Amino acid sequence: MLRGVSLGLSRAAALIAVALPVLVALALVVLAPAPARAASAPAGSSSSSTASSSSEAAPVAAPSLPDRCDVMWTLSLLDADQRVLLHDACLHGPKNTPELAAAMARLAASPGWHAGALARLVDPGSDRFTAGATTTELERIQTWVQARGKEFAALPEGASASSRRAELRHPDDPDGGWSGLGPSCRELRHGELMGEFLAGVEADASPEVLPFDADFLECLGVAGERLRGTRVLTIRADGLASLTAIIGTRTYTHVRTFTRADAMKIGAHRFLALVVPEAAPVTLVGVHENLELPLHWHGIISRNEAVWVEPVHMSCLELSYVAGDDTRLYVDGIAIEARGVETRLPGARRHERTLTVALDQTRARVPDHEVVAIKRRRVGASEVGRDAWEIRHRESLPAAAAPAHMRRAHECTVLSLDFSEPPKRRVAVLGVTQGASCASSPMWADDLRERVRRIIETDRAHRDARQYANFSAYATAADALAALKTRMNPGEGRTTGAETGADAMELVGTAAKEAWRQGIDTLLSFELQCSPQGGGDGSSEPADARAAASRWSYSLKATKIDVRTLFARGYHGRESLDLERFIHVDSIGFDSPRVRDPILVTLLDRVFDVVGELRFIFDQREVSYRTPITIRAGMVIDPSSPPPQLDPDDVLSQRREGLRLSVVSSSEFGPFDRVFCQPREDTRAELPESSSKLWLGRSARPSDSSASPNAAVYEGVFKAPRPGWYLLVLDSDGDGANGWPRRNWICVHATAEPREVWGDLAISGGPFMGAFNDALGDTGTAARFYLRGRVGATWYPRRARWFGAGLHGGFSLTDYQGTRSDWSDLGGTGSGTGTEADELRLWRRFSLLAGPMLEFRTRATRPELEFRARLAPAFNVGVVDLSRIPETAGQFRRGNTGNGVLDPDLDLFLDLAVTGITGAVEVGGTIMIGYTGVEDRLRLTGTTAFQDANLFIGIGLLLGGAR
């Protein structure tokens, strides 16, 4: 049949080709069991074919596999009842019933290889079967043609054929009515037309005129009136071990098998002349002696034609598949049996095969190849003892292409299949796209696929049910999805449907099938959109455009294609598919790239319907204890369980309105690992009864809405009562005794800044000031006003935020007044008596302050007040202004004639403050207790302008900032 396969052999190879089938037959007869021997027996032939020489003997067909009838389960064109009917007919022999005739008629009209499955219905002891009618006129004609075709092929040149006419009778018409070879056969057999035909066959070229036509049939003795409405199909049978023809008409379906012995040998070639009804669909299934897969041809006959005169081009298929013992693979209806190697998955083996397949131009009418996997299913009580199979996978491989796209013989098609069913569903990410505006935002989507893989492999809610898959056909599947998007919606703004000329079920099925054959259960794709916040529409331009440009909002959309659901819904049959049943689209919004992991796992919970898992959309492990933070969490609620009643004493209060969390300090709970921000693994303790509660209400943000009515985002405000580690816990069982592995929780470290820069301004005067300038205790002179301003910095140890030490510096102004000078000044100008002695003396002191300090403070946000005490000695370098002191008071001036005198002192301050928390800045009032000139009091000698020992109490304003 194929010159490139069966012709061009050497003489030695030709002898081997003739002798090899005989040797194989003898070996099979001896070694094969009884059923196999029966199956390998040659099909029944006519009396004339039986008498042919040994060289013409039919070669033994390949032994029938025990599962030869299971191919009926792969016929997706039929419904389940028809598959069962054909399977029983194959096992127990066909019966001409209306139901079987209807199923066969449906297959006979199919353009693929499915019609070839009807060849299994032919009983090994016969060579034909007709459903829908009894013995037909077509069968009688074909039997006569087979009998007389041998005589025609052996007709020597110049011999007369009429001498043997009386000896020949049609086996189904012993009473006559049929004539033998006519005189025209000699001219037809050895004429110019036959010579041109054989020359064309020798050159592997299709002839323009065929010698096998109505004249050929008439020369065989078939009356012309019997040939009305028929055509002759010439089949080149070189290399064919057997050929099955399936002919379908309106009233019957005829299946007939021919062996090598039935072919006419003319010259070096063999031919079969098949008489078929005009305009009837005909399918040919040829078993080639050198090919594992059969050759298929399908066409509707409207004129005399020749098949396979021009050899079919061949290619190869590299098939690699993983399957368990309960899965069987068929290619064009032939079971692929191979010895596989064990895989990591128990019960699954990997098989590697290379098959030769037909690949020709479209005009050759080679139907597409089909790979079908069937899986043994559980049977009901009424089916006990019967093997039942269901289609696991179906794949079509193009067998015809334009000449420019023809694949070379050595360029094999690679097909990798995975039919193993691991306990976990396999998930693959096909694509991640992002909007153009994301290029200028802090968010990117390049690592999104890797983040999905990490979540599926590490998150307990996903790792137990799903497995991330990096499958080999990723590029092919991605191309299939790209083609799907382009063909379903090629123009922006255009809708899908009839206008695009694409069938949505087929397009989605193409992408899903590519993943399904790789063992992928779910396909995911993601799309990220970024948009700047504020003033985007021009209606509300922010005051600070630069700050607004740094704030972004994001939206992440996930599309899930549930491949397993798609194929379970009967994609192989003719049932319509509701795309919404297996395509799930959901999205969620967020405002910071830092929460991309919590957002992603929340989105995966939504698309996979993971119920009961609280996902905190929060990634600030360390926050200031002063700053209120918004805690956001997502959850998918199980719709089958009614929400419990809201009880303030319950740790868990789960319903659509909100969630109640328990806030536990690490000091209350016990063993806690601050490095990893989590309880230690061996910790299994109940929640403290004293733990406070936090209410998370359902979010009203539009970006938090979900396509699922059971998915929601909750949010609430958390403010740490003091610095430390806090656990926000929701017990998924409502029972705190089950330990941490069953809790949903988040760890928050409320921190206090290790340094504070502060400033204060204090004032004192009047009765709150006391002076100690008189050695006799007379307070005739006193400080009447004091003003102090300082700045400082305080550092706090890591584990003692209530204690700090630092430095401070600033200035002070002291205003003094008095009526007396030193006693030694009485002898000066003005004897010190009368008005001159009693006149008012005024002077001032301007000072710079610097020194260390210690601070004790509280850290609390409930109430939102903090108390602190600062003890600060200060080195005071002051300038005393004596411009209003008469020069005659020399002792009071202590001998200084100038008006500005430098005087160092030592001061001591105690400040008690109450501050209120306003974010990162504290504002409060202080009570200042100060003692200036400490050393002056210790060495007091006389009353002078430089004796600055004063005790005073004042009030002030404090500003503190953790900067």
Secondary structure, DSSP 8 states (H G I E B T S, - for coil): --TTTTSS--HHHHHHHHHHHHHHHHHHHHHS-HHHHHHHS-----HHHHTS-GGG---------TTGGGGGGG-TTS-HHHHHHHHHHHHH-----HHHHHHHHHHHT-SSGGGGGGGGGS-TT-SEEEESSSS-HHHHHHHHHHHHHHHHHT--TT--SGGGGGG--BTTBTT-------THHHHHHHSHHHHHHHHHHHTT---SS-S-SHHHHHHTT--GGGGTTEEEEEEE-TTEEEEEEEEE-SS-EEEEEEEGGGSEEETTEEEEEEEEETT-EEEEEEEETT-SS-EEEEEE-SS-EEESSS---EEEEEEEEEEETTEEEEETTEE-----EE-SSTTEEEEEEEEEEE-EEGGG----EEEEEEEE----GGGTTS--EEEEEEEEE--EE-GGG---TTS-EEEEEE----SSEEEEEEEEEE-GGGGGSS---TTHHHHHHHHHHH-HHHHTTEEE---TTHHHHHHHHHHHHHHHS-STT--SSGGGT--HHHHHHHHHHHHHTTT--EEEEEEEEEEESSSTTSSS--S-HHHHHT-EEEEEEEEEEEHHHHHHTTTTTT----GGGTEEEEEEEES-GGGHHHHHHHHHHHHHT--S--EE----SEEETTS-EEEEEEEE--TTS------TT-S---BTTEEEEEEEEHHHH--EETTTTEE-TT------TT-EEEEEEE---GGG--SSTTEEEEEEEE--SSSEEEEEEEETTS-GGG-GGGEEEEEEEEE--SEEEEEEEEEEEGGGEEE---TTS--SEEEEEEEEEEEEEEE--TT-TTEEEEEEEEEEEEEEEES---GGGGGSSS-S-HHHHHS-EEEEEEEEEEEEEEEEE----SSSEEEEEEEEEEEEEEEEE-TTS-TT-HHHHTT--SSEEEEEEEEEEEEEEEEEEETTEEEEEEEEEEEE-HHHHHT--S--TT---EEEEEEEEEEEE--
